[in-house]
């Protein structure tokens, strides 16, 4: 069976994929993971997962162009300038909110 | 259709894009990846044999432990790298079969015998230094799973280089006989080291660069090696066996043209220790075959 290893370098950091190996069962997988990925204390924690248990999803269609959910879906510069002008609070260029 | 797809793929990788195992890969790209990465895996495995000979002969307990740790690293690299090859479609057992039958190759430097403890120091220092230059250039490989493995490999190699340099320093600061052992080893290893990065094939004719499997040309890698290590060798009072070796005004190293036919002969199994090493690998494979069958029936 193939096991995938994810390692955390320091506490608080995300787990990052390290590599994979063959092992006959979880006990051997644990031992191999320690030897391959932590024998010099280069990891503080490991996730050792049978490859077949990993579900990969890699297609994310955006047919409806749902930009209103993203930061790049908004451009407030022009409206902000008008609003400031109306309120009489227009300041020198370069200090607005972008 | 397939040509347009290949062209699009090429454009992507040439712009620095990286691909994953599950992505569509052109057949030629996959074949070149397998051949290249498999040879790297083979070299890690064969590379431990010259060092293995010295575990029992290491001069101190500390050196013995360090050498054993280095060997464990190299076998670990082999395992990781063969996994990358397996995911590209060639099983590990097939890699091991092709290695011992002589069908696939391994790096030139592992076809030579080790004569003294001086060789062990010079290999760990200079052979690993040459290797890390190639491996660092693979961190940008267009095939992402290989590039990721290379991060771990490079990190461990830096310990090997320091261990080698420390071994060499201990000997050059020792007795005249010890200094002489290092000098002899440097002289012996200079030709294989000059061969190591391959023929100076122009970058635009190198298929490995074309597919961005490598990000550095052969000669560029050799120049980087000479630039980094010739001064470090000479400052110890050691001599290099090439009277034409010098850095020209343009900042490039000039050297006597290595015998490239000899390199071809060595890597095709005609090096001084090629057959002995392969015979030993066959013996090991037969010896541990039962372990593979018990432990990993599906992978054996």
Interface residues (C-beta under 8 A of the other chain):
Chain A: X1 X2 X17 X18 X19 X20 X21 X22 X23 X24 X28 X35 X36 X42 X56 X58
Chain B: X22 X72 X76 X79 X80 X83 X87 X92 X148 X149 X152 X155 X295 X296 X298 X299
